[in-house]
Amino acid sequence: MDNRKLVINGEEDSLLQKALELAFLQEGVDQATEALCRSWKFSKEEGLVLSWAKGGNGFSDFPVPMNSAEVFPIIKRWLSSEEAAQVTPNEGSEDFDHDGHNERGWEVYCGDWGHVGQCHTAICAVKPAYCWMGK
């Protein structure tokens, strides 16, 4: 599918695992069902971008291709890093002032055509995000 989009946010690990599983389901990639992540890139604007292609264009290769379950502990640890704290939240995921409270969580996303920014080989990107909690 060419017009794939994805935006899932939350704060629980089990939902993060499921969001990554869903993001890794690819059609038209060289894998039958689940994409394998071959490289990653950090950007303050896009967060941690995961790609099914080998490195280049600022991407660093993983030592071996990884599925969503294998990438999960890396993502979880990265979300609590100082690097992740520098990422600009996507619209709707800011530390918004309202009559409830906010919990720090995460967002797994890809934009139009399954791209993340100018990356056409993205599986998805992950950012810290605030989850808004009502009263």
Secondary structure, DSSP 8 states (H G I E B T S, - for coil): --S--EEEEES-HHHHHHHHHHHHB-SSSSSSSB--EEEEEEETTTEEEEESS-SBTTBEEEEEEE-HHHHHHHHHHHHTSHHHHTS---TT-S---SSSEEEEEEEEEE-GGG-BTTBTTEEEEEEEEEEEE--
